[in-house]
Amino acid sequence: MTLHADPHLAHVRPVQPLTPEGCQECLTLGSPWVHLRLCLTCGHVGCCDSSPNKHARRHAAAVAHPIVQSFQPGEDWRWCYVHEAFV
């Protein structure tokens, strides 16, 4: 995994997951997800791009919060949706 210096890392804040039990929107819709992503700007928990609704990416685009971290146990990588790269 190659890490890139990314100006969007300035958006990263200490956050608490808003819905630690799963994807915020999928829980409301009753929809399944594959993996979860945590927004490192506001704590939104959304589903990954392999999930039917891609709520993490939609959240990032809608509110300009570019950096997420995997919310899967044992994973600690971060991703920038703007640059489509690990950070």
N, C-alpha and C positions, 0 to 999 in steps of 0.2 A: 504494500500500500504506500503510495507516494503522497506525502503531505505538502501542501502549498501554503505559503504565506498569503493571507487573504485579508483585504481591508474590511471585509464584513465581520471579522472577528470582534470588531469594536462594538457590535450589537449584542454580544454575549453578556448575559447577566446571571447572577446566582438565582436560580428558579426552583420552584417546587412544582411537581406535576399537578395540573388542575384536576385531571381525572386519572389517577394512578391505576384504576381498574381497567382502563382501555381507551380506545379512540373516542374522543368527546362526541363527535358527530355520529359515528357508527352506533354508539350506545343509545343515542336518541332515536336513530332510525331503526335500530334492531338489525343492523347489517353486520356481516362478518368482516374480519380483517386478517391479514397474514402476519405482519410485524408492525411494531409501533415505533414512532419517532417523537422525541421531545424537543419542542421549540426552546432554544436557549435564550430567547429574548423575553418570552412571557409565560412559559410553562405549559402551553397548549400540548396536548398529547393527540397525535394524529396517526392515521394508518399510512403505511409505506406505498411506494409506487407499484408493488406487486399485488396490493389489495384492490378490490373493485372500485373504490371511491377515491383513492389517493388523497385523503384529507390533509396529510402533512404538507404535501406540495401545494395544494389549494390554499391552505392557510398562509404559507410562506408568500405566495403570490398576492393574496388579497390584502395582507397587512404589512408587507415588506419586512418580514422577519426571515432572513436568509439562512441562518445556521440551525441545523438540528443535530441531535445526538441520538444514536440508537437507544431505544428504551427497552431493549431485549436483555434479559439477564446474561451477564458475562461478556457483554459487548460495550466498548467505550469509545467507538469511533464517532467522528463528527463529519458532517457533509454541508457544503454550501450549495444551495439550489441555484444561485446566480451563476457561479463558475462551474457548476457540475463537477465538483472536485472534493476530495477528502481534505480536511483542514485540521 
